[in-house]
Amino acid sequence: MNLETREIGVPTGNQDYLAALWGGLAAYRHGLDGVERQSLPHIGALADRLVLAYTGQPRQSGFSNWDMFRRYIEKDAATTRRMKTIASLARSMRDAIIAGDLDEAGRLLGEEGRLRYSLAPSVATPALRAADEGARRAGALGAKVCGAGGGGCMVAFAREGRRDAVAQAIARTGATLLPVSVARRGVAVSES
């Protein structure tokens, strides 16, 4: 799972690979004994409300990751508080999805997105902020950068029935819309 780190020579996390490895919709808990996976319901309903877009700016996540990590290990009070709040929001989002309260899940995603932008100056770019603001104005309950930010992709969680309007608003900011679907099965490796 550390192939990317070895290839590009900057720190990466394993969270980027878990969804592809396992497939489906799940929550992951990272502990001392490894990673615990919890399957979540409402895959189809969730996918119908998500809009994924590429900002057109390649990202250098290593810089954002390092800046956040450095602030955390230096015990910067604001960073530590924000990281703990993001972890709490993730647990609350999991609970909202389990309960079928997708509006609350979308609101929590947006709250996490606002906090993530404040973790390091390199996280939010003008293109990410424009796409985020456009999505919210068009009816997104929340939007957030994917991964560490600094460019790359963002995801918006639309109110029921507002997915197309949110997608159009994001596209008007110059971002490229990407298809959203949930693979119910993870990667399969076979010998040829």
mmCIF file of the C-alpha atoms, coordinates in Angstrom:
data_MODEL
# 
_entry.id   MODEL 
# 
loop_
_atom_site.group_PDB 
_atom_site.id 
_atom_site.type_symbol 
_atom_site.label_atom_id 
_atom_site.label_alt_id 
_atom_site.label_comp_id 
_atom_site.label_asym_id 
_atom_site.label_entity_id 
_atom_site.label_seq_id 
_atom_site.pdbx_PDB_ins_code 
_atom_site.Cartn_x 
_atom_site.Cartn_y 
_atom_site.Cartn_z 
_atom_site.occupancy 
_atom_site.B_iso_or_equiv 
_atom_site.pdbx_formal_charge 
_atom_site.auth_seq_id 
_atom_site.auth_comp_id 
_atom_site.auth_asym_id 
_atom_site.auth_atom_id 
_atom_site.pdbx_PDB_model_num 
ATOM 1   C CA . MET A 1 1   ? 0.000   0.000   0.000   1.00 0.00 ? 1   MET A CA 1 
ATOM 2   C CA . ASN A 1 2   ? 2.984   2.356   0.058   1.00 0.00 ? 2   ASN A CA 1 
ATOM 3   C CA . LEU A 1 3   ? 3.665   2.147   -3.671  1.00 0.00 ? 3   LEU A CA 1 
ATOM 4   C CA . GLU A 1 4   ? 2.608   5.769   -4.244  1.00 0.00 ? 4   GLU A CA 1 
ATOM 5   C CA . THR A 1 5   ? 4.920   7.038   -1.494  1.00 0.00 ? 5   THR A CA 1 
ATOM 6   C CA . ARG A 1 6   ? 7.855   5.175   -2.989  1.00 0.00 ? 6   ARG A CA 1 
ATOM 7   C CA . GLU A 1 7   ? 7.040   6.304   -6.535  1.00 0.00 ? 7   GLU A CA 1 
ATOM 8   C CA . ILE A 1 8   ? 6.525   10.037  -5.946  1.00 0.00 ? 8   ILE A CA 1 
ATOM 9   C CA . GLY A 1 9   ? 8.806   10.411  -2.935  1.00 0.00 ? 9   GLY A CA 1 
ATOM 10  C CA . VAL A 1 10  ? 6.386   12.309  -0.663  1.00 0.00 ? 10  VAL A CA 1 
ATOM 11  C CA . PRO A 1 11  ? 4.248   11.135  2.266   1.00 0.00 ? 11  PRO A CA 1 
ATOM 12  C CA . THR A 1 12  ? 0.856   9.652   1.386   1.00 0.00 ? 12  THR A CA 1 
ATOM 13  C CA . GLY A 1 13  ? -1.816  7.910   3.390   1.00 0.00 ? 13  GLY A CA 1 
ATOM 14  C CA . ASN A 1 14  ? -3.452  4.542   3.005   1.00 0.00 ? 14  ASN A CA 1 
ATOM 15  C CA . GLN A 1 15  ? -6.947  6.034   3.188   1.00 0.00 ? 15  GLN A CA 1 
ATOM 16  C CA . ASP A 1 16  ? -6.751  6.830   -0.524  1.00 0.00 ? 16  ASP A CA 1 
ATOM 17  C CA . TYR A 1 17  ? -6.611  3.147   -1.383  1.00 0.00 ? 17  TYR A CA 1 
ATOM 18  C CA . LEU A 1 18  ? -9.127  1.596   0.995   1.00 0.00 ? 18  LEU A CA 1 
ATOM 19  C CA . ALA A 1 19  ? -12.250 2.331   -1.038  1.00 0.00 ? 19  ALA A CA 1 
ATOM 20  C CA . ALA A 1 20  ? -10.688 0.897   -4.201  1.00 0.00 ? 20  ALA A CA 1 
ATOM 21  C CA . LEU A 1 21  ? -9.402  -2.162  -2.362  1.00 0.00 ? 21  LEU A CA 1 
ATOM 22  C CA . TRP A 1 22  ? -12.713 -3.003  -0.702  1.00 0.00 ? 22  TRP A CA 1 
ATOM 23  C CA . GLY A 1 23  ? -15.385 -1.355  -2.859  1.00 0.00 ? 23  GLY A CA 1 
ATOM 24  C CA . GLY A 1 24  ? -18.814 -0.427  -1.564  1.00 0.00 ? 24  GLY A CA 1 
ATOM 25  C CA . LEU A 1 25  ? -19.602 2.350   0.848   1.00 0.00 ? 25  LEU A CA 1 
ATOM 26  C CA . ALA A 1 26  ? -17.808 2.097   4.162   1.00 0.00 ? 26  ALA A CA 1 
ATOM 27  C CA . ALA A 1 27  ? -16.417 3.886   7.176   1.00 0.00 ? 27  ALA A CA 1 
ATOM 28  C CA . TYR A 1 28  ? -12.858 3.123   8.238   1.00 0.00 ? 28  TYR A CA 1 
ATOM 29  C CA . ARG A 1 29  ? -11.347 3.367   11.686  1.00 0.00 ? 29  ARG A CA 1 
ATOM 30  C CA . HIS A 1 30  ? -7.567  3.496   11.862  1.00 0.00 ? 30  HIS A CA 1 
ATOM 31  C CA . GLY A 1 31  ? -6.258  1.962   15.058  1.00 0.00 ? 31  GLY A CA 1 
ATOM 32  C CA . LEU A 1 32  ? -3.149  0.445   16.542  1.00 0.00 ? 32  LEU A CA 1 
ATOM 33  C CA . ASP A 1 33  ? -4.225  -3.002  15.317  1.00 0.00 ? 33  ASP A CA 1 
ATOM 34  C CA . GLY A 1 34  ? -4.818  -1.859  11.740  1.00 0.00 ? 34  GLY A CA 1 
ATOM 35  C CA . VAL A 1 35  ? -7.872  -0.664  9.871   1.00 0.00 ? 35  VAL A CA 1 
ATOM 36  C CA . GLU A 1 36  ? -11.425 -1.615  10.782  1.00 0.00 ? 36  GLU A CA 1 
ATOM 37  C CA . ARG A 1 37  ? -14.024 -1.444  7.999   1.00 0.00 ? 37  ARG A CA 1 
ATOM 38  C CA . GLN A 1 38  ? -17.748 -0.892  8.583   1.00 0.00 ? 38  GLN A CA 1 
ATOM 39  C CA . SER A 1 39  ? -20.102 -1.305  5.608   1.00 0.00 ? 39  SER A CA 1 
ATOM 40  C CA . LEU A 1 40  ? -22.636 1.484   5.236   1.00 0.00 ? 40  LEU A CA 1 
ATOM 41  C CA . PRO A 1 41  ? -26.110 1.426   3.651   1.00 0.00 ? 41  PRO A CA 1 
ATOM 42  C CA . HIS A 1 42  ? -27.751 3.803   1.155   1.00 0.00 ? 42  HIS A CA 1 
ATOM 43  C CA . ILE A 1 43  ? -25.128 3.485   -1.592  1.00 0.00 ? 43  ILE A CA 1 
ATOM 44  C CA . GLY A 1 44  ? -27.464 4.377   -4.463  1.00 0.00 ? 44  GLY A CA 1 
ATOM 45  C CA . ALA A 1 45  ? -29.179 7.284   -2.716  1.00 0.00 ? 45  ALA A CA 1 
ATOM 46  C CA . LEU A 1 46  ? -25.832 8.744   -1.737  1.00 0.00 ? 46  LEU A CA 1 
ATOM 47  C CA . ALA A 1 47  ? -24.301 8.428   -5.222  1.00 0.00 ? 47  ALA A CA 1 
ATOM 48  C CA . ASP A 1 48  ? -27.370 10.178  -6.678  1.00 0.00 ? 48  ASP A CA 1 
ATOM 49  C CA . ARG A 1 49  ? -26.599 13.299  -4.649  1.00 0.00 ? 49  ARG A CA 1 
ATOM 50  C CA . LEU A 1 50  ? -22.845 13.617  -5.122  1.00 0.00 ? 50  LEU A CA 1 
ATOM 51  C CA . VAL A 1 51  ? -21.106 15.791  -7.705  1.00 0.00 ? 51  VAL A CA 1 
ATOM 52  C CA . LEU A 1 52  ? -17.394 15.235  -8.277  1.00 0.00 ? 52  LEU A CA 1 
ATOM 53  C CA . ALA A 1 53  ? -15.283 17.744  -10.173 1.00 0.00 ? 53  ALA A CA 1 
ATOM 54  C CA . TYR A 1 54  ? -11.653 18.313  -11.121 1.00 0.00 ? 54  TYR A CA 1 
ATOM 55  C CA . THR A 1 55  ? -10.527 21.917  -10.701 1.00 0.00 ? 55  THR A CA 1 
ATOM 56  C CA . GLY A 1 56  ? -8.024  21.757  -13.530 1.00 0.00 ? 56  GLY A CA 1 
ATOM 57  C CA . GLN A 1 57  ? -5.148  22.286  -11.126 1.00 0.00 ? 57  GLN A CA 1 
ATOM 58  C CA . PRO A 1 58  ? -2.933  19.311  -10.380 1.00 0.00 ? 58  PRO A CA 1 
ATOM 59  C CA . ARG A 1 59  ? -2.360  18.989  -6.683  1.00 0.00 ? 59  ARG A CA 1 
ATOM 60  C CA . GLN A 1 60  ? 0.773   18.584  -4.650  1.00 0.00 ? 60  GLN A CA 1 
ATOM 61  C CA . SER A 1 61  ? -0.779  16.863  -1.635  1.00 0.00 ? 61  SER A CA 1 
ATOM 62  C CA . GLY A 1 62  ? 2.594   16.199  -0.048  1.00 0.00 ? 62  GLY A CA 1 
ATOM 63  C CA . PHE A 1 63  ? 2.998   19.901  0.708   1.00 0.00 ? 63  PHE A CA 1 
ATOM 64  C CA . SER A 1 64  ? -0.458  20.246  2.274   1.00 0.00 ? 64  SER A CA 1 
ATOM 65  C CA . ASN A 1 65  ? -0.094  16.965  4.144   1.00 0.00 ? 65  ASN A CA 1 
ATOM 66  C CA . TRP A 1 66  ? 3.295   17.907  5.523   1.00 0.00 ? 66  TRP A CA 1 
ATOM 67  C CA . ASP A 1 67  ? 2.114   21.357  6.613   1.00 0.00 ? 67  ASP A CA 1 
ATOM 68  C CA . MET A 1 68  ? -0.880  19.851  8.470   1.00 0.00 ? 68  MET A CA 1 
ATOM 69  C CA . PHE A 1 69  ? 1.188   17.021  9.948   1.00 0.00 ? 69  PHE A CA 1 
ATOM 70  C CA . ARG A 1 70  ? 3.926   19.395  11.086  1.00 0.00 ? 70  ARG A CA 1 
ATOM 71  C CA . ARG A 1 71  ? 1.414   21.688  12.805  1.00 0.00 ? 71  ARG A CA 1 
ATOM 72  C CA . TYR A 1 72  ? -0.189  18.690  14.506  1.00 0.00 ? 72  TYR A CA 1 
ATOM 73  C CA . ILE A 1 73  ? 3.054   17.170  15.841  1.00 0.00 ? 73  ILE A CA 1 
ATOM 74  C CA . GLU A 1 74  ? 4.167   20.608  17.005  1.00 0.00 ? 74  GLU A CA 1 
ATOM 75  C CA . LYS A 1 75  ? 0.901   20.618  18.995  1.00 0.00 ? 75  LYS A CA 1 
ATOM 76  C CA . ASP A 1 76  ? -0.408  23.784  17.368  1.00 0.00 ? 76  ASP A CA 1 
ATOM 77  C CA . ALA A 1 77  ? -3.603  24.264  19.382  1.00 0.00 ? 77  ALA A CA 1 
ATOM 78  C CA . ALA A 1 78  ? -5.808  25.389  16.487  1.00 0.00 ? 78  ALA A CA 1 
ATOM 79  C CA . THR A 1 79  ? -4.650  22.547  14.217  1.00 0.00 ? 79  THR A CA 1 
ATOM 80  C CA . THR A 1 80  ? -5.081  19.921  16.939  1.00 0.00 ? 80  THR A CA 1 
ATOM 81  C CA . ARG A 1 81  ? -8.587  21.201  17.735  1.00 0.00 ? 81  ARG A CA 1 
ATOM 82  C CA . ARG A 1 82  ? -9.571  21.242  14.053  1.00 0.00 ? 82  ARG A CA 1 
ATOM 83  C CA . MET A 1 83  ? -8.229  17.710  13.463  1.00 0.00 ? 83  MET A CA 1 
ATOM 84  C CA . LYS A 1 84  ? -10.189 16.380  16.453  1.00 0.00 ? 84  LYS A CA 1 
ATOM 85  C CA . THR A 1 85  ? -13.314 18.151  15.223  1.00 0.00 ? 85  THR A CA 1 
ATOM 86  C CA . ILE A 1 86  ? -12.871 16.677  11.725  1.00 0.00 ? 86  ILE A CA 1 
ATOM 87  C CA . ALA A 1 87  ? -12.616 13.187  13.259  1.00 0.00 ? 87  ALA A CA 1 
ATOM 88  C CA . SER A 1 88  ? -15.789 13.821  15.257  1.00 0.00 ? 88  SER A CA 1 
ATOM 89  C CA . LEU A 1 89  ? -17.596 15.089  12.145  1.00 0.00 ? 89  LEU A CA 1 
ATOM 90  C CA . ALA A 1 90  ? -16.591 11.926  10.272  1.00 0.00 ? 90  ALA A CA 1 
ATOM 91  C CA . ARG A 1 91  ? -18.119 9.757   13.004  1.00 0.00 ? 91  ARG A CA 1 
ATOM 92  C CA . SER A 1 92  ? -21.276 11.874  12.981  1.00 0.00 ? 92  SER A CA 1 
ATOM 93  C CA . MET A 1 93  ? -21.475 11.608  9.186   1.00 0.00 ? 93  MET A CA 1 
ATOM 94  C CA . ARG A 1 94  ? -21.193 7.815   9.442   1.00 0.00 ? 94  ARG A CA 1 
ATOM 95  C CA . ASP A 1 95  ? -24.043 7.806   11.982  1.00 0.00 ? 95  ASP A CA 1 
ATOM 96  C CA . ALA A 1 96  ? -26.204 10.051  9.771   1.00 0.00 ? 96  ALA A CA 1 
ATOM 97  C CA . ILE A 1 97  ? -25.691 7.755   6.772   1.00 0.00 ? 97  ILE A CA 1 
ATOM 98  C CA . ILE A 1 98  ? -26.564 4.680   8.837   1.00 0.00 ? 98  ILE A CA 1 
ATOM 99  C CA . ALA A 1 99  ? -29.732 6.451   10.022  1.00 0.00 ? 99  ALA A CA 1 
ATOM 100 C CA . GLY A 1 100 ? -30.599 7.389   6.426   1.00 0.00 ? 100 GLY A CA 1 
ATOM 101 C CA . ASP A 1 101 ? -30.409 11.128  7.187   1.00 0.00 ? 101 ASP A CA 1 
ATOM 102 C CA . LEU A 1 102 ? -28.591 12.118  4.018   1.00 0.00 ? 102 LEU A CA 1 
ATOM 103 C CA . ASP A 1 103 ? -29.346 15.820  4.463   1.00 0.00 ? 103 ASP A CA 1 
ATOM 104 C CA . GLU A 1 104 ? -27.465 15.746  7.770   1.00 0.00 ? 104 GLU A CA 1 
ATOM 105 C CA . ALA A 1 105 ? -24.631 13.797  6.140   1.00 0.00 ? 105 ALA A CA 1 
ATOM 106 C CA . GLY A 1 106 ? -24.365 16.500  3.471   1.00 0.00 ? 106 GLY A CA 1 
ATOM 107 C CA . ARG A 1 107 ? -24.374 19.282  6.039   1.00 0.00 ? 107 ARG A CA 1 
ATOM 108 C CA . LEU A 1 108 ? -21.621 17.529  8.000   1.00 0.00 ? 108 LEU A CA 1 
ATOM 109 C CA . LEU A 1 109 ? -19.567 17.065  4.822   1.00 0.00 ? 109 LEU A CA 1 
ATOM 110 C CA . GLY A 1 110 ? -19.747 20.811  4.264   1.00 0.00 ? 110 GLY A CA 1 
ATOM 111 C CA . GLU A 1 111 ? -18.768 21.576  7.834   1.00 0.00 ? 111 GLU A CA 1 
ATOM 112 C CA . GLU A 1 112 ? -15.741 19.287  7.455   1.00 0.00 ? 112 GLU A CA 1 
ATOM 113 C CA . GLY A 1 113 ? -14.896 21.053  4.188   1.00 0.00 ? 113 GLY A CA 1 
ATOM 114 C CA . ARG A 1 114 ? -14.822 24.478  5.835   1.00 0.00 ? 114 ARG A CA 1 
ATOM 115 C CA . LEU A 1 115 ? -12.579 23.176  8.613   1.00 0.00 ? 115 LEU A CA 1 
ATOM 116 C CA . ARG A 1 116 ? -10.221 21.467  6.180   1.00 0.00 ? 116 ARG A CA 1 
ATOM 117 C CA . TYR A 1 117 ? -9.661  24.745  4.314   1.00 0.00 ? 117 TYR A CA 1 
ATOM 118 C CA . SER A 1 118 ? -8.466  26.263  7.598   1.00 0.00 ? 118 SER A CA 1 
ATOM 119 C CA . LEU A 1 119 ? -5.872  23.552  8.328   1.00 0.00 ? 119 LEU A CA 1 
ATOM 120 C CA . ALA A 1 120 ? -3.171  25.009  6.099   1.00 0.00 ? 120 ALA A CA 1 
ATOM 121 C CA . PRO A 1 121 ? -2.936  27.887  3.611   1.00 0.00 ? 121 PRO A CA 1 
ATOM 122 C CA . SER A 1 122 ? -2.077  25.453  0.806   1.00 0.00 ? 122 SER A CA 1 
ATOM 123 C CA . VAL A 1 123 ? -5.355  23.479  1.052   1.00 0.00 ? 123 VAL A CA 1 
ATOM 124 C CA . ALA A 1 124 ? -7.775  25.920  -0.602  1.00 0.00 ? 124 ALA A CA 1 
ATOM 125 C CA . THR A 1 125 ? -6.996  27.335  -4.022  1.00 0.00 ? 125 THR A CA 1 
ATOM 126 C CA . PRO A 1 126 ? -9.054  30.041  -5.754  1.00 0.00 ? 126 PRO A CA 1 
ATOM 127 C CA . ALA A 1 127 ? -10.456 27.381  -8.128  1.00 0.00 ? 127 ALA A CA 1 
ATOM 128 C CA . LEU A 1 128 ? -11.510 25.135  -5.236  1.00 0.00 ? 128 LEU A CA 1 
ATOM 129 C CA . ARG A 1 129 ? -13.141 28.020  -3.396  1.00 0.00 ? 129 ARG A CA 1 
ATOM 130 C CA . ALA A 1 130 ? -15.012 29.149  -6.526  1.00 0.00 ? 130 ALA A CA 1 
ATOM 131 C CA . ALA A 1 131 ? -16.356 25.640  -7.201  1.00 0.00 ? 131 ALA A CA 1 
ATOM 132 C CA . ASP A 1 132 ? -17.316 25.235  -3.530  1.00 0.00 ? 132 ASP A CA 1 
ATOM 133 C CA . GLU A 1 133 ? -19.142 28.580  -3.426  1.00 0.00 ? 133 GLU A CA 1 
ATOM 134 C CA . GLY A 1 134 ? -20.921 27.880  -6.725  1.00 0.00 ? 134 GLY A CA 1 
ATOM 135 C CA . ALA A 1 135 ? -22.069 24.491  -5.475  1.00 0.00 ? 135 ALA A CA 1 
ATOM 136 C CA . ARG A 1 136 ? -23.441 25.890  -2.220  1.00 0.00 ? 136 ARG A CA 1 
ATOM 137 C CA . ARG A 1 137 ? -25.295 28.707  -3.983  1.00 0.00 ? 137 ARG A CA 1 
ATOM 138 C CA . ALA A 1 138 ? -26.919 26.162  -6.327  1.00 0.00 ? 138 ALA A CA 1 
ATOM 139 C CA . GLY A 1 139 ? -28.217 23.933  -3.556  1.00 0.00 ? 139 GLY A CA 1 
ATOM 140 C CA . ALA A 1 140 ? -25.363 21.868  -2.193  1.00 0.00 ? 140 ALA A CA 1 
ATOM 141 C CA . LEU A 1 141 ? -25.722 21.037  1.473   1.00 0.00 ? 141 LEU A CA 1 
ATOM 142 C CA . GLY A 1 142 ? -21.954 20.908  1.631   1.00 0.00 ? 142 GLY A CA 1 
ATOM 143 C CA . ALA A 1 143 ? -18.807 20.716  -0.442  1.00 0.00 ? 143 ALA A CA 1 
ATOM 144 C CA . LYS A 1 144 ? -15.206 19.845  0.297   1.00 0.00 ? 144 LYS A CA 1 
ATOM 145 C CA . VAL A 1 145 ? -11.843 19.329  -1.256  1.00 0.00 ? 145 VAL A CA 1 
ATOM 146 C CA . CYS A 1 146 ? -10.866 15.713  -1.859  1.00 0.00 ? 146 CYS A CA 1 
ATOM 147 C CA . GLY A 1 147 ? -7.760  14.570  -0.051  1.00 0.00 ? 147 GLY A CA 1 
ATOM 148 C CA . ALA A 1 148 ? -5.256  17.125  1.171   1.00 0.00 ? 148 ALA A CA 1 
ATOM 149 C CA . GLY A 1 149 ? -6.251  19.820  -1.299  1.00 0.00 ? 149 GLY A CA 1 
ATOM 150 C CA . GLY A 1 150 ? -3.955  22.270  -2.978  1.00 0.00 ? 150 GLY A CA 1 
ATOM 151 C CA . GLY A 1 151 ? -5.789  21.643  -6.243  1.00 0.00 ? 151 GLY A CA 1 
ATOM 152 C CA . GLY A 1 152 ? -7.203  18.410  -7.558  1.00 0.00 ? 152 GLY A CA 1 
ATOM 153 C CA . CYS A 1 153 ? -10.810 17.398  -7.029  1.00 0.00 ? 153 CYS A CA 1 
ATOM 154 C CA . MET A 1 154 ? -13.717 18.477  -4.901  1.00 0.00 ? 154 MET A CA 1 
ATOM 155 C CA . VAL A 1 155 ? -17.028 16.849  -4.071  1.00 0.00 ? 155 VAL A CA 1 
ATOM 156 C CA . ALA A 1 156 ? -20.388 18.490  -3.438  1.00 0.00 ? 156 ALA A CA 1 
ATOM 157 C CA . PHE A 1 157 ? -23.366 16.896  -1.681  1.00 0.00 ? 157 PHE A CA 1 
ATOM 158 C CA . ALA A 1 158 ? -26.563 18.190  -3.296  1.00 0.00 ? 158 ALA A CA 1 
ATOM 159 C CA . ARG A 1 159 ? -29.955 18.587  -1.713  1.00 0.00 ? 159 ARG A CA 1 
ATOM 160 C CA . GLU A 1 160 ? -32.416 16.032  -3.040  1.00 0.00 ? 160 GLU A CA 1 
ATOM 161 C CA . GLY A 1 161 ? -33.392 17.038  -6.573  1.00 0.00 ? 161 GLY A CA 1 
ATOM 162 C CA . ARG A 1 162 ? -30.612 19.647  -6.897  1.00 0.00 ? 162 ARG A CA 1 
ATOM 163 C CA . ARG A 1 163 ? -27.784 17.480  -8.249  1.00 0.00 ? 163 ARG A CA 1 
ATOM 164 C CA . ASP A 1 164 ? -28.015 18.796  -11.828 1.00 0.00 ? 164 ASP A CA 1 
ATOM 165 C CA . ALA A 1 165 ? -28.172 22.439  -10.712 1.00 0.00 ? 165 ALA A CA 1 
ATOM 166 C CA . VAL A 1 166 ? -25.142 21.925  -8.451  1.00 0.00 ? 166 VAL A CA 1 
ATOM 167 C CA . ALA A 1 167 ? -23.238 20.212  -11.260 1.00 0.00 ? 167 ALA A CA 1 
ATOM 168 C CA . GLN A 1 168 ? -23.996 23.054  -13.685 1.00 0.00 ? 168 GLN A CA 1 
ATOM 169 C CA . ALA A 1 169 ? -22.897 25.671  -11.145 1.00 0.00 ? 169 ALA A CA 1 
ATOM 170 C CA . ILE A 1 170 ? -19.604 23.872  -10.563 1.00 0.00 ? 170 ILE A CA 1 
ATOM 171 C CA . ALA A 1 171 ? -19.006 23.511  -14.306 1.00 0.00 ? 171 ALA A CA 1 
ATOM 172 C CA . ARG A 1 172 ? -19.542 27.275  -14.761 1.00 0.00 ? 172 ARG A CA 1 
ATOM 173 C CA . THR A 1 173 ? -16.514 27.875  -12.506 1.00 0.00 ? 173 THR A CA 1 
ATOM 174 C CA . GLY A 1 174 ? -14.322 26.069  -15.054 1.00 0.00 ? 174 GLY A CA 1 
ATOM 175 C CA . ALA A 1 175 ? -14.087 22.759  -13.213 1.00 0.00 ? 175 ALA A CA 1 
ATOM 176 C CA . THR A 1 176 ? -14.531 19.499  -15.134 1.00 0.00 ? 176 THR A CA 1 
ATOM 177 C CA . LEU A 1 177 ? -17.353 17.266  -13.947 1.00 0.00 ? 177 LEU A CA 1 
ATOM 178 C CA . LEU A 1 178 ? -16.441 13.627  -13.327 1.00 0.00 ? 178 LEU A CA 1 
ATOM 179 C CA . PRO A 1 179 ? -18.849 10.685  -13.204 1.00 0.00 ? 179 PRO A CA 1 
ATOM 180 C CA . VAL A 1 180 ? -19.863 9.385   -9.779  1.00 0.00 ? 180 VAL A CA 1 
ATOM 181 C CA . SER A 1 181 ? -20.644 5.758   -9.116  1.00 0.00 ? 181 SER A CA 1 
ATOM 182 C CA . VAL A 1 182 ? -19.958 3.370   -6.286  1.00 0.00 ? 182 VAL A CA 1 
ATOM 183 C CA . ALA A 1 183 ? -18.168 0.135   -7.126  1.00 0.00 ? 183 ALA A CA 1 
ATOM 184 C CA . ARG A 1 184 ? -19.840 -2.536  -5.038  1.00 0.00 ? 184 ARG A CA 1 
ATOM 185 C CA . ARG A 1 185 ? -16.746 -4.742  -5.213  1.00 0.00 ? 185 ARG A CA 1 
ATOM 186 C CA . GLY A 1 186 ? -13.115 -3.847  -4.735  1.00 0.00 ? 186 GLY A CA 1 
ATOM 187 C CA . VAL A 1 187 ? -10.089 -4.499  -6.902  1.00 0.00 ? 187 VAL A CA 1 
ATOM 188 C CA . ALA A 1 188 ? -9.605  -8.054  -8.040  1.00 0.00 ? 188 ALA A CA 1 
ATOM 189 C CA . VAL A 1 189 ? -6.168  -9.307  -9.033  1.00 0.00 ? 189 VAL A CA 1 
ATOM 190 C CA . SER A 1 190 ? -5.777  -12.330 -11.249 1.00 0.00 ? 190 SER A CA 1 
ATOM 191 C CA . GLU A 1 191 ? -2.874  -14.015 -12.935 1.00 0.00 ? 191 GLU A CA 1 
ATOM 192 C CA . SER A 1 192 ? -2.837  -14.026 -16.715 1.00 0.00 ? 192 SER A CA 1 
# 
